[in-house]
């Protein structure tokens, strides 16, 4: 009896050590719940800035979709505005021609963004590096040109306007103060952030991260690299389409700037500011950039980009990961 106990002791010790050393996975709902609490608190404390809050939520959702492409899949793109604008125009045209229900329009925007990402990604993902980057710009310019020429549907240079969005869930009408729009955008952001978190933490998401780290090794292990990247690219396009649909519904207008190269570049700047590959960095970057834009542009509308330039230089010299690590160490030392 004693011998049995003695033999089991050493065997159990390594097992306990392995369990103690195993990484703890955070629940996927924790970060979205924090975003929900912070967003609701900001809307409650700043009722006169609900329009700005809505802009932040839409921008955060758009940059979140870009992080799936750039940070998770490792695909450098400067044409992500194409799927955003497609979702915006699809939702606006649906509200104008078919029905004004916001949830149906949101679904149409998601479908349009995902469909464009699927169609363009099937061609783009056969290329890599600089060729892929330039082809994404080309696709965005083609979509912009089509929207500009299809005046009967998109309004051309004047933009798509004249549509109204019906009450949310048949009860909550979009008010002039922007309260319904802000909480609607926040709810969609939280929901799709949870979906993105589950997607990235799934075996599929881990495989895409592996492709980002070492494409040749993942291919040698039998991973269908092209199909995995296409699926992630399509999912990111669907989320960007949702952001475009939100923008159209909350602003009641869609302009050609929603398809512009400048919007793609701004989204990439936001992602760099917050840190790519962590999802939460996309939200932080969107908040920082939008607040900076709103504040600095109100002070000096001609030279506010200098501030953004200095911040980008700081991010290049000191990465967000190092900055967060330094802050954690300082917080630990203070406690």
ROSEVEX-758526 format. One line per 8 residues: number of its first residue (from 0); their letters; for each residue x, z, y of C-alpha. Coordinates in nm, 2 decimals, padded with zeros to 4 digits. Each point is the difference from the previous one (the first is absolute). Last residue first. Layout:
# residues N
NUM	a	X Z Y  ...
This chain:
# residues 335
334	xxxxxxxx	00.09 -00.62 04.84  00.23 -00.16 00.26  00.24 -00.13 -00.26  -00.28 -00.16 -00.20  -00.14 -00.17 00.31  00.35 -00.12 00.09  00.05 -00.14 -00.35  -00.34 -00.17 00.01
326	xxxxxxxx	00.07 -00.15 00.34  00.33 -00.14 -00.13  -00.16 -00.15 -00.30  -00.27 -00.16 00.21  00.27 -00.15 00.23  00.20 -00.13 -00.30  -00.31 -00.17 -00.15  -00.09 -00.14 00.34
318	xxxxxxxx	00.34 -00.18 00.02  00.24 00.10 00.27  00.19 -00.30 00.16  -00.27 -00.25 -00.08  -00.28 00.24 00.09  00.18 00.08 00.33  00.03 -00.37 00.08  -00.37 -00.04 -00.07
310	xxxxxxxx	-00.08 00.29 00.24  00.21 -00.16 00.27  -00.18 -00.33 -00.04  -00.34 00.17 00.01  00.09 00.16 00.33  00.12 -00.33 00.14  -00.34 -00.14 -00.11  -00.17 00.21 00.27
302	xxxxxxxx	00.16 -00.22 00.27  -00.29 -00.21 00.15  -00.30 00.23 -00.05  00.17 00.30 00.16  -00.18 00.33 -00.02  -00.31 -00.13 -00.18  00.22 -00.20 -00.23  00.21 00.31 -00.08
294	xxxxxxxx	-00.30 00.20 -00.11  -00.20 -00.25 -00.20  00.30 -00.17 -00.15  00.16 00.33 -00.09  -00.33 00.12 -00.15  -00.03 -00.32 -00.20  00.37 00.01 -00.11  -00.01 00.37 -00.11
286	xxxxxxxx	-00.33 -00.02 -00.18  00.09 -00.32 -00.18  00.34 00.13 -00.10  -00.15 00.32 -00.14  -00.25 -00.19 -00.20  00.26 -00.24 -00.15  00.23 00.29 -00.07  -00.28 00.16 -00.22
278	xxxxxxxx	00.02 -00.31 -00.22  00.35 00.10 -00.12  00.17 -00.34 -00.04  00.08 -00.07 00.36  00.09 00.26 00.27  -00.21 00.10 00.30  00.18 -00.20 00.26  00.07 -00.29 -00.24
270	xxxxxxxx	-00.37 -00.03 -00.09  -00.11 00.00 00.36  00.26 -00.27 00.08  -00.13 -00.21 -00.29  -00.36 00.04 00.13  00.12 -00.11 00.34  00.17 -00.31 -00.15  -00.32 -00.10 -00.18
262	xxxxxxxx	-00.20 00.04 00.31  00.24 -00.20 00.20  -00.02 -00.29 -00.25  -00.36 -00.04 00.09  -00.31 00.01 -00.23  -00.18 00.28 00.18  00.11 -00.16 00.32  -00.24 -00.28 -00.06
254	xxxxxxxx	-00.28 00.23 00.11  -00.27 00.19 -00.19  -00.27 00.18 00.19  -00.25 00.28 -00.07  00.28 00.26 00.05  -00.09 00.24 -00.28  -00.13 -00.27 -00.24  00.29 -00.25 00.06
246	xxxxxxxx	00.27 00.27 -00.03  -00.16 00.15 -00.31  -00.01 -00.35 -00.16  00.37 -00.05 00.08  00.09 00.33 -00.16  -00.20 -00.09 -00.31  00.18 -00.33 -00.01  00.33 00.19 00.01
238	xxxxxxxx	-00.12 00.20 -00.30  -00.09 -00.32 -00.19  00.33 -00.16 00.09  00.19 00.31 -00.13  -00.19 -00.03 -00.33  00.08 -00.37 -00.02  00.37 00.06 00.06  00.00 00.27 -00.27
230	xxxxxxxx	-00.17 -00.23 -00.25  00.24 -00.28 00.09  00.30 00.23 -00.04  -00.11 00.11 -00.35  -00.08 -00.36 -00.10  00.34 -00.13 00.10  00.19 00.28 -00.16  -00.16 00.00 -00.34
222	xxxxxxxx	00.20 00.29 -00.13  00.19 -00.08 -00.32  00.29 00.24 00.04  00.22 -00.29 00.10  -00.24 -00.07 00.29  00.02 00.36 00.11  00.39 -00.02 -00.01  00.00 -00.32 00.20
214	xxxxxxxx	-00.23 00.13 00.27  00.20 00.32 00.07  -00.13 00.24 00.26  -00.30 -00.20 00.12  -00.09 -00.09 -00.36  00.01 00.37 -00.08  -00.23 00.08 00.29  -00.24 -00.26 -00.14
206	xxxxxxxx	00.02 00.17 -00.34  -00.06 00.34 00.15  -00.31 -00.15 00.17  -00.13 -00.13 -00.33  00.07 00.33 -00.18  -00.22 00.16 00.27  00.15 00.19 00.30  -00.02 -00.30 00.23
198	xxxxxxxx	-00.36 -00.08 -00.09  -00.12 00.36 00.02  00.16 00.03 00.35  -00.15 -00.34 00.10  -00.35 00.11 -00.11  00.04 00.33 00.18  00.11 -00.18 00.32  -00.30 -00.23 -00.05
190	xxxxxxxx	-00.24 00.29 00.01  00.17 00.18 00.29  00.02 -00.32 00.21  -00.37 -00.09 -00.07  -00.11 00.35 00.10  00.21 -00.01 00.32  -00.14 -00.34 00.10  -00.35 00.13 -00.05
182	xxxxxxxx	00.08 00.32 00.19  00.14 -00.19 00.30  -00.28 -00.27 00.00  -00.27 00.27 -00.02  00.15 00.19 00.30  00.07 -00.31 00.21  -00.15 00.13 00.32  -00.21 -00.31 00.03
174	xxxxxxxx	-00.18 00.07 -00.33  00.01 -00.18 -00.33  -00.33 00.09 -00.17  00.00 00.26 -00.28  -00.30 -00.03 -00.22  -00.01 -00.33 -00.21  00.31 00.11 -00.19  00.19 -00.09 00.32
166	xxxxxxxx	-00.23 -00.15 00.26  00.03 -00.37 00.05  00.30 -00.18 00.15  -00.06 -00.26 00.27  00.13 -00.35 00.04  00.05 -00.18 00.33  00.37 -00.04 -00.03  00.26 -00.21 -00.19
158	xxxxxxxx	00.29 -00.09 00.22  00.03 -00.22 00.32  00.30 -00.18 -00.14  -00.21 -00.13 -00.29  -00.35 00.14 -00.03  00.06 00.08 -00.37  -00.27 -00.20 -00.18  -00.08 -00.29 00.23
150	xxxxxxxx	00.35 00.01 00.15  00.17 -00.08 -00.33  00.32 -00.13 00.17  00.14 00.34 00.11  -00.08 00.16 -00.33  00.17 -00.28 -00.19  00.31 00.03 00.22  00.02 00.38 -00.05
142	xxxxxxxx	-00.03 -00.05 -00.38  00.28 -00.26 00.01  00.21 00.23 00.22  -00.04 00.29 -00.25  00.10 -00.22 -00.29  00.31 -00.11 00.18  00.10 00.35 00.08  -00.04 00.10 -00.36
134	xxxxxxxx	00.21 -00.31 -00.09  00.28 00.12 00.23  00.02 00.34 -00.18  -00.01 -00.16 -00.35  00.28 -00.23 00.08  00.21 00.29 00.15  -00.02 00.19 -00.33  -00.20 -00.13 -00.29
126	xxxxxxxx	-00.22 -00.29 -00.11  -00.26 -00.03 -00.27  -00.18 00.28 00.17  -00.12 -00.23 00.28  -00.21 -00.23 -00.21  -00.22 00.24 -00.19  00.03 00.23 00.30  -00.18 -00.24 00.22
118	xxxxxxxx	-00.31 -00.02 -00.23  00.00 00.37 -00.09  00.07 00.12 00.35  -00.28 -00.23 00.13  -00.24 00.13 -00.26  00.09 00.37 00.07  -00.06 -00.04 00.37  -00.33 -00.18 -00.05
110	xxxxxxxx	-00.12 00.25 -00.26  00.09 00.30 00.22  -00.16 -00.16 00.30  -00.32 -00.07 -00.20  -00.01 00.35 -00.13  00.03 00.13 00.36  -00.28 -00.23 00.11  -00.22 00.14 -00.28
102	xxxxxxxx	00.09 00.35 00.12  -00.07 -00.09 00.37  -00.35 -00.16 -00.06  -00.04 -00.27 00.26  -00.14 -00.28 -00.22  00.07 -00.36 -00.06  00.13 -00.22 00.29  00.13 00.24 00.26
94	xxxxxxxx	00.08 00.30 -00.22  00.16 -00.22 -00.26  00.19 -00.19 00.27  00.14 00.33 00.13  00.09 00.13 -00.34  00.18 -00.32 -00.10  00.17 -00.03 00.33  00.15 00.35 -00.03
86	xxxxxxxx	00.09 -00.04 -00.37  00.18 -00.32 00.08  00.17 00.16 00.30  00.15 00.28 -00.22  00.09 -00.25 -00.28  00.19 -00.22 00.25  00.15 00.30 00.18  00.23 00.06 -00.29
78	xxxxxxxx	00.21 -00.30 00.09  00.33 00.16 00.07  00.08 00.09 -00.35  00.28 00.17 -00.19  -00.10 00.06 -00.36  00.14 00.33 -00.14  -00.30 00.07 -00.22  -00.04 00.36 00.12
70	xxxxxxxx	00.13 00.00 00.36  -00.07 -00.36 00.10  -00.32 -00.09 -00.18  -00.16 00.33 -00.05  00.13 00.11 00.34  -00.19 -00.29 00.16  -00.33 00.14 -00.13  00.08 00.33 00.15
62	xxxxxxxx	00.09 -00.17 00.33  -00.35 -00.15 00.01  -00.17 00.33 -00.09  00.20 00.18 00.27  -00.09 -00.26 00.26  -00.37 00.04 -00.07  00.03 00.38 00.02  00.20 -00.01 00.32
54	xxxxxxxx	-00.24 -00.24 00.17  -00.29 00.22 -00.10  00.18 00.30 00.15  00.06 -00.19 00.32  -00.37 -00.08 00.03  -00.08 00.37 -00.08  00.21 00.11 00.30  -00.27 00.19 00.20
46	xxxxxxxx	-00.09 00.21 -00.30  00.36 00.12 -00.03  -00.02 00.34 -00.19  -00.27 -00.11 -00.25  00.15 -00.34 -00.06  00.35 00.15 -00.05  -00.14 00.26 -00.24  -00.18 -00.27 -00.20
38	xxxxxxxx	00.32 -00.19 -00.03  00.21 00.30 -00.09  -00.25 00.11 -00.27  -00.04 -00.35 -00.15  00.38 -00.06 00.00  00.05 00.33 -00.18  -00.27 -00.10 -00.26  00.18 -00.34 -00.04
30	xxxxxxxx	00.33 00.18 -00.07  -00.16 00.24 -00.26  -00.21 -00.25 -00.19  00.28 -00.16 -00.20  00.10 00.34 -00.14  00.37 00.08 00.03  00.21 -00.07 -00.31  00.23 00.29 -00.09
22	xxxxxxxx	00.33 -00.12 -00.13  00.12 00.14 -00.34  00.28 00.26 00.03  -00.22 00.29 -00.10  -00.15 -00.20 -00.29  00.35 -00.10 -00.12  00.13 00.36 00.03  -00.30 00.12 -00.21
14	xxxxxxxx	00.08 -00.25 -00.27  00.37 00.08 00.02  -00.08 00.37 -00.06  -00.26 -00.06 -00.28  00.26 -00.13 -00.25  00.24 00.28 00.08  -00.27 00.26 -00.08  -00.16 -00.16 -00.30
6	xxxxxxx	00.30 00.07 -00.23  00.02 00.37 00.10  -00.38 00.04 -00.06  00.03 -00.16 -00.35  00.30 00.22 -00.08  -00.19 00.31 00.10  -00.28 -00.09 -00.23
